[in-house]
Amino acid sequence: MNYHYKFEKILDVKEKEKDEALSAYKNAVQAFENVARELYGLLKKKEDLEARQAEKMKTGLSVQEIRHYRRFIDDIEKSIHYYQNLVMNARNRMNWYQQKLQEKNIEVKKYEKLKDKDYSRFLMKQKLQEEKQADEISTQTFYH
């Protein structure tokens, strides 16, 4: 007697959905990391620029150079603000995909658990049937 799980196709579909959710989650993580890396680079650039400006202030700077640094820092701060929003959106998106992935994992586990229980019942029925056949054989042997 061969075992066939009646929800095998559904389990396959759920596993495919889980794989797709995993792929989407990995892409969201990668996007988050890329945007966060850009933000870090901008923050580092601003920090270095401010340190350089502070160092030059000790030796003396012209008003024109001070304006130049200030304008450059303002531009970097605008970019930082923009990337902070991108990072926040990417984090939210990543968290959303993570939640969807967890939901898909739970669905797959439910069907796998059903399959395990169904297989256990199949084995139990098969065992009972074999015992019944063995009893019939021993009864027939006894009568002959």
C-alpha positions in Angstrom: 0.0 0.0 0.0 1.5 3.3 -1.1 1.1 6.5 1.0 -0.3 9.6 -0.7 -0.9 12.9 1.2 -4.2 14.4 0.1 -3.0 18.0 0.6 0.3 17.5 -1.2 -0.4 20.1 -3.9 -1.5 22.6 -1.3 1.7 22.0 0.6 3.7 22.5 -2.6 1.9 25.8 -3.2 2.5 27.0 0.3 6.2 26.1 0.1 6.5 28.0 -3.1 4.8 31.0 -1.5 7.2 30.7 1.4 10.2 30.6 -1.0 8.8 33.7 -2.8 8.4 35.5 0.6 11.9 34.6 1.5 13.2 36.0 -1.7 11.3 39.2 -1.3 12.5 39.5 2.3 16.1 39.0 1.2 15.7 41.7 -1.4 14.2 44.0 1.2 17.1 43.3 3.5 19.6 44.0 0.7 17.8 47.3 -0.2 17.9 48.3 3.5 21.6 47.6 3.8 22.4 49.5 0.6 20.4 52.6 1.8 21.8 52.4 5.3 25.4 52.1 3.8 24.7 55.3 1.8 23.4 57.1 4.9 26.5 56.0 6.9 28.7 57.3 4.2 27.0 60.7 4.2 27.2 60.9 8.0 30.9 60.0 7.9 31.5 62.5 5.2 29.8 65.2 7.2 31.8 64.3 10.3 35.1 64.4 8.4 34.1 67.7 6.8 33.3 69.3 10.2 36.5 68.0 11.7 38.5 69.4 8.8 36.7 72.7 9.1 37.4 72.8 12.9 41.0 72.1 12.2 41.3 74.9 9.7 39.5 77.2 12.0 42.4 76.9 14.4 44.8 78.1 11.7 42.3 80.7 10.3 39.8 80.6 7.5 38.5 83.3 5.2 34.8 84.2 5.3 34.5 82.7 1.8 35.9 79.4 3.0 33.6 79.4 6.0 30.6 79.9 3.7 31.8 77.2 1.3 32.0 74.7 4.2 28.7 75.8 5.6 27.0 75.4 2.2 28.6 72.0 1.6 27.5 70.8 5.1 24.0 72.1 4.5 23.8 70.1 1.3 25.1 67.0 3.0 22.5 67.5 5.8 19.7 67.6 3.2 21.0 64.4 1.7 21.3 62.9 5.2 17.6 63.8 5.9 16.6 62.3 2.6 18.5 59.1 3.3 17.1 58.9 6.8 13.6 58.8 5.3 14.8 56.1 2.8 16.3 54.1 5.6 13.1 54.3 7.7 11.0 53.3 4.7 13.3 50.4 3.8 13.3 49.2 7.4 9.5 49.3 7.5 9.4 47.4 4.2 11.9 44.9 5.4 9.9 44.3 8.6 6.7 43.9 6.6 8.3 41.3 4.4 9.7 39.6 7.5 6.2 39.4 9.0 4.9 37.9 5.7 7.7 35.4 5.7 6.9 34.3 9.3 3.2 33.9 8.3 4.2 31.7 5.3 6.5 29.6 7.5 3.6 29.0 10.0 1.3 28.0 7.1 3.9 25.5 5.8 4.5 24.1 9.3 0.7 23.6 9.7 0.5 21.5 6.5 3.7 19.6 7.4 2.3 18.8 10.8 -1.0 17.6 9.1 1.1 15.5 6.8 3.0 13.9 9.7 -0.2 13.1 11.5 -1.8 11.7 8.4 1.3 9.6 7.7 1.2 8.3 11.3 -2.5 7.3 10.8 -1.5 5.6 7.5 1.2 3.6 9.3 -1.2 2.7 12.1 -3.8 1.5 9.6 -1.2 -0.4 7.7 0.0 -2.1 10.9 -3.5 -3.0 11.9 -4.2 -4.5 8.5 -0.9 -6.5 8.6 -1.9 -7.8 12.1 -5.3 -8.7 10.8 -3.8 -10.6 7.8 -1.4 -12.4 10.2 -4.3 -13.4 12.4 -6.2 -14.7 9.4 -3.2 -16.7 8.2 -2.6 -18.2 11.6 -6.3 -19.0 11.9 -6.3 -20.7 8.5 -3.1 -22.5 9.4 -4.6 -23.7 12.6 -7.7 -25.1 10.9 -5.6 -27.0 8.3 
